[in-house]
């Protein structure tokens, strides 16, 4: 099993969710986060004063998936989140040792 963690632009969330649904992915955890990288930040004007906003809003997706479907999921996320501009995000893939469904006690792939 794999745990896919993707950090994307907020306005691409619906596109990524729809693409993953078409792939048959049924469970996604979505978290609103802030971060910066090469995109750096930007300045904003508030009541006549200029402020530097270092951390930009992003969306973090976490998806637990079977090994054989992980490459397809990464490909789908990459294509759906792509704008071609700085700040499109990153995808991280981790090996997932165990998954347990609390309600039923199912483990491994059955818990996904």
Rosetta blueprint (number, residue, H / E / L):
1 X L
2 X E
3 X E
4 X E
5 X E
6 X E
7 X E
8 X E
9 X L
10 X H
11 X H
12 X H
13 X H
14 X H
15 X H
16 X H
17 X H
18 X H
19 X H
20 X H
21 X H
22 X H
23 X H
24 X L
25 X L
26 X L
27 X L
28 X L
29 X E
30 X E
31 X E
32 X E
33 X E
34 X E
35 X E
36 X L
37 X L
38 X L
39 X L
40 X L
41 X L
42 X E
43 X E
44 X E
45 X E
46 X E
47 X L
48 X L
49 X E
50 X E
51 X E
52 X E
53 X E
54 X L
55 X L
56 X E
57 X E
58 X E
59 X E
60 X E
61 X E
62 X E
63 X E
64 X E
65 X E
66 X L
67 X H
68 X H
69 X H
70 X H
71 X H
72 X H
73 X H
74 X H
75 X H
76 X H
77 X H
78 X H
79 X H
80 X H
81 X H
82 X L
83 X L
84 X L
85 X L
86 X L
87 X L
88 X L
89 X E
90 X E
91 X E
92 X E
93 X E
94 X E
95 X E
96 X L
97 X L
98 X L
99 X L
100 X E
101 X L
102 X L
103 X L
104 X L
105 X L
106 X L
107 X E
108 X H
109 X H
110 X H
111 X H
112 X L
